[in-house]
Amino acid sequence: MPAIFRRPEKAADGAKKKRPERYVDYLLILIILTLLAFGLIVLYSTTSYTATVKQGDPAFYLRKQFLFTVLGLFAMLVAALIPYSIWRYFGPYIYVLSLMLVFLTIPFGSTANGATRWLYFHGISIQPSEIAKLGLIMFGAYIVERIGRSIRTLPGFIGPLFPAALAAGLLWKITDNLSSAIIVMAIVFGILFVACPDYKRFIALAVAGVAGAAGVVWLIVRNAANTGSTGMGFRGERILAWLDPQAYASGRGYQTLQALYAIGSGGLFGKGLGQSLQKLGHVPELQNDMIFSIICEELGFFGAIAVMLMYLLLIWRCVVIASNADDLYGALLVVGVMTQISVQVILNIAVVTNSIPNTGVSLPFISYGGSSVVILLAEIGIVLSVARGLPRKKQ
């Protein structure tokens, strides 16, 4: 019988053994609550004008996000109290469920901005890609733990990539969500990076990835110059707009240019909270992918640095917890969560600053999105569950 279902043993004298004192990572909780509170404030400042014009209620987005945040905090509490080892048994089912939900978007999905990525159930939208990320964290950690030392071999190294590649392929082809496909692959690579001591493989993969991306960009530029077509549809146009946003100012480059105007106008200290001009209908999807540009405009360079430092503190706490976890599975769970958050933050800020081509990635705990904040907080709950087994002397 699994240890989590066993009754506590009794001492020789008949008295129950004293239950070990559980560690609670209050600093991690404080970081998360700070990010959530900051996110709600910035979301209201960002969306009040748009919500008034479109919904007649300046707090429309804030109210919905607050309700999902409360639901997410409840999910975090429940996940923190559940022994994380139980996800060894349920992780594979959550992974399969996420793939089934992706398939359900074909007949029942809701379309927005040309992409069908959401399912609606009693008025609540569910984004299967967010559940897929959670499923890959649990399932990827389980597979790598089961493989053990065989991870050093080539078959053992490739094995965990198959479920990630399957999920990524379905997300890309069915929901047209390339950014989520990249993130689910990154989650498994992050888990493998910690479990596998042979870093030469990752260096080779990184070099191959950069070379492949450079090759794709070169082909798109050449095709556009010779034939006037990128050969890759709207993604090719996004790459051209990334290289020269001014040339596509009225098309694919419009959102990026407006975001850059917001960042540049913020200066060092910003215009002040609520004083953004770019949020007055200039930046499309500013409450989702582009909210960081409004942070830069209203709070300036130092405000942006403060936000990034909060994320660095969050990653640092995850590193501490993973390094001192009771077992490999717990450590890999934390690494998976840490990888997802890190990659999303990097991609979001890189897109807003035009460091990479535009792709839809939300800023964790700050961007508007019910599915995202609930799943992310549930993942933080799992991290807190792993932390409960840490001895205090290591903290």
C-alpha positions as CSV (number, residue, x, y, z in Angstrom):
1,M,0.0,0.0,0.0
2,P,1.4,3.5,-0.9
3,A,2.8,5.2,2.1
4,I,0.4,8.2,1.9
5,F,-2.5,5.9,2.7
6,R,-0.9,4.1,5.7
7,R,-1.9,4.9,9.2
8,P,0.7,6.4,11.5
9,E,2.6,3.8,13.5
10,K,2.4,3.8,17.3
11,A,5.4,4.1,19.6
12,A,6.4,1.1,21.8
13,D,4.6,2.6,24.8
14,G,1.3,2.8,22.9
15,A,1.5,6.6,22.4
16,K,1.4,7.9,18.8
17,K,4.7,9.1,17.4
18,K,5.0,12.9,17.3
19,R,4.2,14.1,13.9
20,P,7.2,15.9,12.2
21,E,6.9,19.6,12.0
22,R,6.0,20.7,8.4
23,Y,7.9,23.4,6.7
24,V,5.9,26.2,5.1
25,D,7.6,28.4,2.6
26,Y,6.1,31.7,3.6
27,L,8.5,33.7,1.4
28,L,7.2,31.9,-1.7
29,I,3.6,32.5,-0.6
30,L,4.5,36.2,-0.1
31,I,6.0,36.5,-3.5
32,I,3.0,34.9,-5.2
33,L,0.5,37.1,-3.3
34,T,2.6,40.2,-4.2
35,L,2.5,39.2,-7.9
36,L,-1.2,38.6,-7.8
37,A,-2.0,41.9,-6.0
38,F,0.3,43.8,-8.4
39,G,-1.3,42.0,-11.3
40,L,-4.8,43.0,-10.3
41,I,-3.8,46.6,-9.8
42,V,-2.1,46.8,-13.2
43,L,-4.9,44.9,-14.9
44,Y,-7.5,47.5,-13.7
45,S,-5.2,50.4,-14.7
46,T,-4.7,48.7,-18.1
47,T,-8.3,47.7,-18.9
48,S,-10.5,50.3,-17.2
49,Y,-10.8,52.4,-20.4
50,T,-11.4,49.5,-22.8
51,A,-13.8,47.9,-20.4
52,T,-15.8,51.1,-20.1
53,V,-16.0,51.5,-23.8
54,K,-16.8,47.9,-24.6
55,Q,-18.7,46.7,-21.5
56,G,-19.8,49.9,-19.8
57,D,-18.1,48.8,-16.6
58,P,-14.5,49.9,-15.9
59,A,-14.0,47.0,-13.5
60,F,-15.3,44.3,-15.9
61,Y,-11.9,42.5,-16.4
62,L,-10.8,43.1,-12.8
63,R,-13.9,41.5,-11.4
64,K,-13.6,38.4,-13.5
65,Q,-9.9,38.1,-12.8
66,F,-10.4,38.5,-9.1
67,L,-12.9,35.7,-9.0
68,F,-10.5,33.4,-10.9
69,T,-7.7,34.5,-8.6
70,V,-9.7,33.5,-5.5
71,L,-10.5,30.1,-7.2
72,G,-6.8,29.7,-8.0
73,L,-5.8,30.5,-4.4
74,F,-8.2,27.8,-3.2
75,A,-6.7,25.3,-5.7
76,M,-3.2,26.3,-4.4
77,L,-4.3,25.6,-0.8
78,V,-5.8,22.2,-1.7
79,A,-2.7,21.2,-3.8
80,A,-0.4,22.3,-1.0
81,L,-2.2,20.0,1.5
82,I,-2.3,17.0,-0.8
83,P,0.9,14.9,-0.6
84,Y,2.6,15.5,-4.0
85,S,3.5,11.8,-4.4
86,I,-0.2,11.1,-5.3
87,W,0.4,12.8,-8.6
88,R,2.5,9.8,-9.7
89,Y,-0.8,8.0,-10.0
90,F,-3.0,10.8,-11.4
91,G,-0.5,12.6,-13.5
92,P,-0.8,10.3,-16.5
93,Y,-4.6,10.6,-16.4
94,I,-4.4,14.4,-16.3
95,Y,-2.0,14.3,-19.3
96,V,-4.5,12.1,-21.3
97,L,-7.4,14.3,-20.3
98,S,-5.6,17.4,-21.6
99,L,-5.1,15.7,-25.0
100,M,-8.8,14.7,-25.1
101,L,-9.8,18.4,-24.4
102,V,-7.5,19.5,-27.2
103,F,-9.4,17.1,-29.6
104,L,-12.7,18.5,-28.3
105,T,-11.8,21.9,-29.6
106,I,-12.4,20.6,-33.1
107,P,-16.2,20.2,-32.8
108,F,-16.9,22.3,-29.7
109,G,-14.1,24.9,-29.6
110,S,-14.7,28.7,-29.4
111,T,-12.8,30.9,-31.9
112,A,-11.2,34.2,-31.1
113,N,-8.8,36.2,-33.3
114,G,-8.8,33.5,-35.9
115,A,-7.7,30.7,-33.5
116,T,-9.9,28.0,-31.9
117,R,-8.3,27.4,-28.5
118,W,-11.1,27.5,-25.9
119,L,-13.9,25.3,-24.6
120,Y,-16.9,26.8,-22.9
121,F,-18.7,25.0,-20.1
122,H,-21.6,26.7,-18.4
123,G,-20.2,30.1,-19.4
124,I,-16.7,29.3,-18.1
125,S,-13.9,29.2,-20.7
126,I,-11.3,26.5,-20.4
127,Q,-8.0,26.5,-22.4
128,P,-6.8,22.9,-22.8
129,S,-3.2,24.1,-23.4
130,E,-3.0,25.2,-19.8
131,I,-4.1,21.8,-18.6
132,A,-1.6,20.2,-21.0
133,K,1.3,22.1,-19.3
134,L,0.2,20.8,-15.9
135,G,-0.2,17.3,-17.3
136,L,3.3,17.4,-18.9
137,I,4.9,18.5,-15.6
138,M,3.4,15.6,-13.7
139,F,3.8,13.0,-16.4
140,G,7.2,14.1,-17.5
141,A,8.5,13.9,-13.9
142,Y,7.0,10.5,-13.5
143,I,8.6,9.1,-16.7
144,V,12.0,10.5,-15.9
145,E,11.9,9.1,-12.4
146,R,10.9,5.7,-13.7
147,I,13.7,5.7,-16.3
148,G,16.3,6.4,-13.5
149,R,19.9,6.0,-14.5
150,S,18.9,4.8,-18.0
151,I,18.3,8.5,-18.7
152,R,22.0,8.6,-19.6
153,T,21.4,6.4,-22.6
154,L,20.1,7.7,-25.9
155,P,16.8,5.7,-25.8
156,G,16.2,6.7,-22.2
157,F,16.9,10.4,-23.0
158,I,14.5,10.4,-26.0
159,G,11.7,8.5,-24.3
160,P,10.3,11.4,-22.2
161,L,10.3,13.6,-25.4
162,F,7.5,11.5,-27.1
163,P,4.6,12.6,-24.8
164,A,5.8,16.2,-25.0
165,A,6.1,16.0,-28.8
166,L,2.6,14.5,-29.1
167,A,1.1,17.3,-26.9
168,A,3.0,20.0,-28.7
169,G,2.0,18.6,-32.1
170,L,-1.7,18.5,-31.2
171,L,-1.6,22.0,-29.8
172,W,0.1,23.4,-32.9
173,K,-2.0,21.6,-35.5
174,I,-5.4,21.6,-33.8
175,T,-5.5,24.8,-31.8
176,D,-2.8,26.6,-33.8
177,N,-1.0,27.5,-30.6
178,L,2.7,27.5,-31.4
179,S,3.7,29.3,-28.2
180,S,2.0,26.7,-25.9
181,A,3.7,23.9,-28.0
182,I,7.1,25.5,-27.4
183,I,6.4,25.8,-23.7
184,V,5.3,22.1,-23.2
185,M,8.5,21.0,-25.0
186,A,10.5,23.4,-22.8
187,I,9.0,21.8,-19.7
188,V,10.2,18.4,-20.5
189,F,13.6,19.7,-21.7
190,G,13.9,21.4,-18.3
191,I,13.1,18.2,-16.4
192,L,15.6,16.3,-18.6
193,F,18.3,18.9,-18.1
194,V,18.2,18.5,-14.3
195,A,18.0,14.6,-14.5
196,C,20.6,14.0,-17.2
197,P,24.3,14.8,-16.4
198,D,25.3,14.8,-20.1
199,Y,25.1,18.5,-20.9
200,K,26.7,18.0,-24.3
201,R,23.3,16.7,-25.6
202,F,21.6,20.0,-24.6
203,I,24.4,22.1,-26.2
204,A,24.0,20.1,-29.4
205,L,20.2,20.5,-29.4
206,A,20.6,24.3,-28.6
207,V,23.0,24.8,-31.5
208,A,20.7,22.8,-33.8
209,G,17.7,24.8,-32.7
210,V,19.4,28.1,-33.3
211,A,20.7,27.0,-36.7
212,G,17.3,25.8,-37.7
213,A,15.6,29.0,-36.6
214,A,18.2,31.1,-38.5
215,G,17.6,28.9,-41.6
216,V,13.9,29.4,-41.4
217,V,14.3,33.2,-41.1
218,W,16.7,33.2,-44.1
219,L,14.3,31.2,-46.3
220,I,11.4,33.6,-45.4
221,V,13.4,36.7,-46.2
222,R,14.6,35.2,-49.5
223,N,11.2,34.1,-50.6
224,A,9.7,37.5,-49.7
225,A,12.4,39.2,-51.7
226,N,12.1,36.9,-54.7
227,T,8.4,36.1,-54.9
228,G,6.7,38.6,-52.5
229,S,5.4,35.7,-50.4
230,T,6.9,34.3,-47.2
231,G,5.8,30.8,-47.9
232,M,4.7,30.4,-44.2
233,G,1.5,32.4,-44.1
234,F,0.9,34.8,-41.1
235,R,3.9,33.3,-39.2
236,G,6.2,34.3,-42.0
237,E,4.6,37.8,-42.0
238,R,5.3,38.0,-38.2
239,I,8.9,37.2,-38.7
240,L,9.2,39.9,-41.4
241,A,7.4,42.4,-39.1
242,W,9.9,41.4,-36.3
243,L,12.8,42.2,-38.6
244,D,11.3,45.5,-39.8
245,P,8.2,46.6,-37.8
246,Q,8.1,50.0,-39.5
247,A,7.6,48.4,-42.9
248,Y,4.5,46.6,-41.6
249,A,3.3,49.4,-39.3
250,S,-0.3,49.1,-40.7
251,G,-0.3,45.3,-40.4
252,R,1.6,42.7,-38.5
253,G,4.0,45.2,-37.0
254,Y,1.3,47.5,-35.5
255,Q,1.0,45.8,-32.1
256,T,4.7,45.6,-31.7
257,L,5.3,49.2,-32.6
258,Q,2.6,50.5,-30.2
259,A,4.1,48.4,-27.4
260,L,7.6,49.8,-28.2
261,Y,6.1,53.4,-28.1
262,A,4.6,52.6,-24.7
263,I,8.0,51.3,-23.4
264,G,9.9,54.2,-24.8
265,S,7.5,56.9,-23.4
266,G,7.7,55.4,-19.9
267,G,11.4,56.5,-19.4
268,L,13.0,55.7,-16.1
269,F,10.2,56.3,-13.7
270,G,7.1,56.1,-15.9
271,K,4.1,58.4,-16.3
272,G,2.4,57.2,-13.2
273,L,-0.1,54.4,-12.4
274,G,-3.2,54.9,-14.5
275,Q,-1.6,57.6,-16.8
276,S,-0.8,55.4,-19.8
277,L,-1.8,56.9,-23.2
278,Q,-1.2,53.7,-25.2
279,K,-3.9,51.8,-23.3
280,L,-6.5,54.1,-24.9
281,G,-7.2,51.8,-27.7
282,H,-3.7,51.8,-29.3
283,V,-2.2,48.5,-28.2
284,P,-4.3,45.4,-29.2
285,E,-4.7,42.6,-26.6
286,L,-2.9,44.8,-24.0
287,Q,-4.5,42.9,-21.1
288,N,-3.1,39.6,-22.3
289,D,0.2,39.5,-24.2
290,M,1.1,43.2,-24.0
291,I,0.5,44.1,-20.4
292,F,4.2,44.4,-19.7
293,S,4.4,47.3,-22.2
294,I,1.8,49.2,-20.0
295,I,3.8,48.4,-16.9
296,C,6.8,50.0,-18.6
297,E,4.9,53.1,-19.6
298,E,3.2,53.7,-16.3
299,L,6.0,52.6,-13.9
300,G,9.0,53.1,-16.1
301,F,12.3,51.2,-16.3
302,F,12.5,50.7,-12.5
303,G,9.0,49.4,-12.4
304,A,9.8,46.8,-15.1
305,I,13.0,45.8,-13.2
306,A,11.1,45.4,-10.0
307,V,8.6,43.0,-11.7
308,M,11.5,41.0,-13.2
309,L,13.2,40.8,-9.8
310,M,10.0,39.4,-8.3
311,Y,10.1,36.6,-10.9
312,L,13.7,36.0,-10.1
313,L,12.9,35.6,-6.4
314,L,10.2,33.2,-7.4
315,I,12.6,31.1,-9.5
316,W,15.1,31.2,-6.6
317,R,12.6,29.8,-4.2
318,C,11.8,27.0,-6.6
319,V,15.5,26.2,-7.0
320,V,15.9,26.0,-3.2
321,I,12.9,23.7,-2.8
322,A,13.9,21.5,-5.7
323,S,17.5,21.2,-4.4
324,N,16.2,20.0,-1.0
325,A,13.3,17.9,-2.0
326,D,12.7,14.5,-0.3
327,D,12.9,12.6,-3.6
328,L,13.6,12.9,-7.3
329,Y,10.0,13.0,-8.3
330,G,9.3,16.0,-6.0
331,A,12.4,17.8,-7.3
332,L,11.3,17.2,-10.9
333,L,7.8,18.5,-10.3
334,V,9.3,21.8,-9.0
335,V,11.7,22.0,-11.9
336,G,8.8,21.6,-14.3
337,V,6.8,24.4,-12.7
338,M,9.9,26.6,-12.6
339,T,10.6,25.9,-16.2
340,Q,7.1,26.8,-17.3
341,I,7.1,30.1,-15.4
342,S,10.6,31.0,-16.6
343,V,9.9,30.3,-20.2
344,Q,6.6,32.2,-20.2
345,V,8.2,35.3,-18.6
346,I,11.1,35.2,-21.0
347,L,9.0,34.8,-24.1
348,N,6.4,37.4,-23.0
349,I,9.1,40.1,-22.3
350,A,11.0,39.2,-25.4
351,V,7.9,39.6,-27.6
352,V,6.9,42.9,-26.0
353,T,10.5,44.3,-26.5
354,N,10.6,42.9,-30.1
355,S,13.5,40.6,-29.2
356,I,11.7,37.7,-30.9
357,P,8.8,37.4,-33.4
358,N,5.4,38.1,-32.0
359,T,3.6,35.1,-30.5
360,G,0.9,35.0,-27.9
361,V,2.3,34.3,-24.4
362,S,0.8,35.6,-21.2
363,L,2.8,37.1,-18.3
364,P,2.3,34.7,-15.4
365,F,0.1,35.9,-12.5
366,I,-0.3,39.3,-14.1
367,S,-1.9,38.9,-17.6
368,Y,-5.7,38.5,-17.8
369,G,-6.8,34.9,-18.1
370,G,-8.9,32.6,-15.9
371,S,-7.5,29.2,-16.9
372,S,-3.9,30.5,-16.7
373,V,-4.1,31.9,-13.2
374,V,-6.0,28.9,-11.8
375,I,-3.6,26.3,-13.2
376,L,-0.5,28.3,-12.3
377,L,-1.7,28.7,-8.7
378,A,-2.4,25.0,-8.5
379,E,1.1,24.3,-9.7
380,I,2.5,26.6,-7.0
381,G,0.4,24.6,-4.5
382,I,2.3,21.5,-5.7
383,V,5.6,23.3,-5.1
384,L,4.4,24.2,-1.6
385,S,3.5,20.5,-1.1
386,V,7.0,19.5,-2.0
387,A,8.3,22.2,0.3
388,R,6.4,20.7,3.2
389,G,8.7,17.8,3.4
390,L,11.8,20.0,3.7
391,P,13.6,20.0,7.1
392,R,13.8,23.5,8.6
393,K,17.6,23.3,9.1
394,K,18.1,23.4,5.4
395,Q,16.2,26.7,5.1
